[in-house]
Protein backbone atom coordinates (compact mmCIF):
# COMPACT_ATOMS: atom_id res chain seq x y z
CA UNK A 1 0.00 0.00 0.00
CA UNK A 2 1.26 3.51 -0.86
CA UNK A 3 1.94 6.13 1.81
CA UNK A 4 1.34 9.88 1.84
CA UNK A 5 4.59 11.67 0.92
CA UNK A 6 3.95 14.39 3.51
CA UNK A 7 2.55 12.74 6.67
CA UNK A 8 3.23 9.04 5.98
CA UNK A 9 -0.36 7.83 6.40
CA UNK A 10 -1.60 4.98 4.26
CA UNK A 11 -3.31 6.09 1.09
CA UNK A 12 -6.54 4.28 0.38
CA UNK A 13 -8.60 4.74 -2.73
CA UNK A 14 -8.65 8.52 -2.29
CA UNK A 15 -5.28 10.07 -3.07
CA UNK A 16 -4.22 13.32 -4.67
CA UNK A 17 -1.42 13.69 -7.20
CA UNK A 18 1.24 16.36 -7.30
CA UNK A 19 4.23 16.59 -9.69
CA UNK A 20 6.10 13.52 -8.44
CA UNK A 21 3.83 11.59 -6.07
CA UNK A 22 0.66 11.31 -4.03
CA UNK A 23 -0.66 12.78 -0.79
CA UNK A 24 -3.65 12.06 1.45
CA UNK A 25 -6.87 14.10 1.62
CA UNK A 26 -5.88 15.85 4.86
CA UNK A 27 -2.55 17.05 3.46
CA UNK A 28 -4.25 17.98 0.19
CA UNK A 29 -6.73 20.17 2.08
CA UNK A 30 -3.86 22.04 3.71
CA UNK A 31 -1.65 22.28 0.61
CA UNK A 32 -4.52 23.32 -1.65
CA UNK A 33 -5.52 26.03 0.84
CA UNK A 34 -8.88 24.49 1.78
CA UNK A 35 -9.55 23.04 -1.67
CA UNK A 36 -9.24 26.43 -3.43
CA UNK A 37 -6.15 25.64 -5.54
CA UNK A 38 -4.79 22.65 -7.40
CA UNK A 39 -1.47 21.11 -6.41
CA UNK A 40 -0.82 19.14 -9.57
CA UNK A 41 2.07 21.44 -10.59
CA UNK A 42 3.62 21.81 -7.12
CA UNK A 43 6.85 20.17 -5.96
CA UNK A 44 7.05 18.25 -2.66
CA UNK A 45 9.09 21.06 -1.05
CA UNK A 46 6.33 23.62 -1.64
CA UNK A 47 3.67 21.21 -0.35
CA UNK A 48 5.74 20.59 2.82
CA UNK A 49 6.22 24.36 3.27
CA UNK A 50 2.47 25.00 3.05
CA UNK A 51 1.71 22.20 5.51
CA UNK A 52 4.31 23.45 8.03
CA UNK A 53 2.99 27.04 7.78
CA UNK A 54 -0.50 25.75 8.45
CA UNK A 55 0.63 23.79 11.53
CA UNK A 56 2.45 26.90 12.88
CA UNK A 57 -0.74 28.89 12.43
CA UNK A 58 -2.75 26.28 14.33
CA UNK A 59 -0.32 26.56 17.28
CA UNK A 60 -1.30 30.23 17.63
CA UNK A 61 -4.99 29.28 17.58
CA UNK A 62 -4.84 26.70 20.40
CA UNK A 63 -5.84 29.05 23.22
CA UNK A 64 -7.93 31.42 21.12
CA UNK A 65 -11.61 31.64 22.15
CA UNK A 66 -13.71 33.44 19.57
CA UNK A 67 -16.00 35.97 21.25
CA UNK A 68 -16.48 38.58 18.51
CA UNK A 69 -16.03 38.89 14.76
CA UNK A 70 -15.61 42.02 12.64
CA UNK A 71 -16.59 41.05 9.10
CA UNK A 72 -13.99 38.98 7.30
CA UNK A 73 -11.23 41.13 8.74
CA UNK A 74 -10.75 40.29 12.42
CA UNK A 75 -11.61 37.68 15.05
CA UNK A 76 -11.50 38.77 18.68
CA UNK A 77 -10.88 36.82 21.89
CA UNK A 78 -12.01 39.12 24.70
CA UNK A 79 -11.15 36.55 27.41
CA UNK A 80 -7.42 36.28 26.57
CA UNK A 81 -7.18 39.82 25.07
CA UNK A 82 -6.12 38.54 21.64
CA UNK A 83 -7.14 39.24 18.09
CA UNK A 84 -6.66 37.50 14.79
CA UNK A 85 -6.18 39.27 11.49
CA UNK A 86 -7.71 37.14 8.79
CA UNK A 87 -6.07 36.55 5.42
CA UNK A 88 -7.46 39.55 3.57
CA UNK A 89 -7.32 37.62 0.31
CA UNK A 90 -10.21 39.68 -1.10
CA UNK A 91 -8.34 42.96 -0.83
CA UNK A 92 -4.76 41.94 -1.58
CA UNK A 93 -5.56 39.22 -4.14
CA UNK A 94 -3.13 36.84 -2.44
CA UNK A 95 -3.64 34.03 0.03
CA UNK A 96 -2.03 34.20 3.45
CA UNK A 97 -2.68 32.50 6.76
CA UNK A 98 -4.42 34.30 9.63
CA UNK A 99 -2.16 35.91 12.24
CA UNK A 100 -2.81 35.88 16.01
CA UNK A 101 -1.68 38.75 18.25
CA UNK A 102 -1.99 39.84 21.86
CA UNK A 103 -3.46 43.29 22.55
CA UNK A 104 -0.49 43.95 24.85
CA UNK A 105 1.79 43.64 21.80
CA UNK A 106 0.16 46.56 19.96
CA UNK A 107 2.05 49.90 20.16
CA UNK A 108 -0.39 52.00 18.15
CA UNK A 109 -2.47 52.00 14.95
CA UNK A 110 -2.40 54.23 11.91
CA UNK A 111 -5.83 54.59 10.34
CA UNK A 112 -6.16 55.71 6.73
CA UNK A 113 -9.02 56.55 4.42
CA UNK A 114 -8.25 58.20 1.08
CA UNK A 115 -11.21 60.22 -0.29
CA UNK A 116 -11.21 61.88 -3.73
CA UNK A 117 -14.26 63.76 -5.08
CA UNK A 118 -17.01 61.50 -3.72
CA UNK A 119 -14.90 58.35 -4.16
CA UNK A 120 -12.74 56.60 -1.58
CA UNK A 121 -9.71 54.96 -3.19
CA UNK A 122 -8.38 53.01 -0.19
CA UNK A 123 -9.20 52.25 3.43
CA UNK A 124 -7.17 50.39 6.01
CA UNK A 125 -5.64 50.08 9.46
CA UNK A 126 -1.91 49.60 9.99
CA UNK A 127 -1.08 47.95 13.33
CA UNK A 128 2.37 48.59 14.80
CA UNK A 129 3.61 45.82 17.14
CA UNK A 130 6.27 45.75 19.87
CA UNK A 131 7.45 42.25 18.89
CA UNK A 132 7.89 42.82 15.14
CA UNK A 133 9.60 45.48 13.05
CA UNK A 134 7.09 44.75 10.29
CA UNK A 135 3.57 46.15 10.66
CA UNK A 136 0.32 44.22 10.28
CA UNK A 137 -1.88 45.69 7.57
CA UNK A 138 -5.69 45.34 7.63
CA UNK A 139 -6.82 46.42 4.17
CA UNK A 140 -10.56 46.85 3.91
CA UNK A 141 -10.49 47.67 0.22
CA UNK A 142 -7.89 48.86 -2.24
CA UNK A 143 -9.92 49.81 -5.31
CA UNK A 144 -12.08 52.94 -5.65
CA UNK A 145 -15.63 52.85 -4.18
CA UNK A 146 -18.26 55.59 -4.36
CA UNK A 147 -18.99 57.17 -0.97
CA UNK A 148 -22.75 56.84 -1.50
CA UNK A 149 -22.65 53.12 -2.33
CA UNK A 150 -23.86 50.33 -0.05
CA UNK A 151 -20.42 48.69 -0.29
CA UNK A 152 -18.78 51.81 1.13
CA UNK A 153 -21.29 52.15 3.98
CA UNK A 154 -20.87 48.49 4.92
CA UNK A 155 -17.07 48.60 4.73
CA UNK A 156 -17.02 51.88 6.62
CA UNK A 157 -18.99 50.24 9.46
CA UNK A 158 -16.36 47.46 9.68
CA UNK A 159 -13.62 50.11 9.58
CA UNK A 160 -15.18 52.01 12.50
CA UNK A 161 -15.70 48.75 14.45
CA UNK A 162 -12.00 47.86 14.09
CA UNK A 163 -10.90 51.34 15.17
CA UNK A 164 -13.30 51.42 18.15
CA UNK A 165 -12.11 47.94 19.24
CA UNK A 166 -8.51 49.13 19.41
CA UNK A 167 -9.40 52.48 21.03
CA UNK A 168 -11.64 50.85 23.65
CA UNK A 169 -8.68 48.67 24.66
CA UNK A 170 -6.35 51.65 25.16
CA UNK A 171 -4.56 51.55 21.80
CA UNK A 172 -3.89 54.98 20.28
CA UNK A 173 -5.21 55.22 16.69
CA UNK A 174 -3.90 58.12 14.64
CA UNK A 175 -5.77 59.14 11.50
CA UNK A 176 -3.72 59.86 8.42
Secondary structure, DSSP 4 states (H G I P E B T S, - for coil): --B-TTT-PBP-S--EEETTEEE-HHHHHHHTTTTTS--TT--HHHHHHHHHHHHHHHHHTTT----EEETTTEEEETTTTEEEE---HHHHSS----EEEEGGGEEEEEEEEEEETTEEEEEEEEEEESS-SSPEEEEEE-S-EETTSHHHHHHHHHHHHHHHHHHHTT-EEEE-
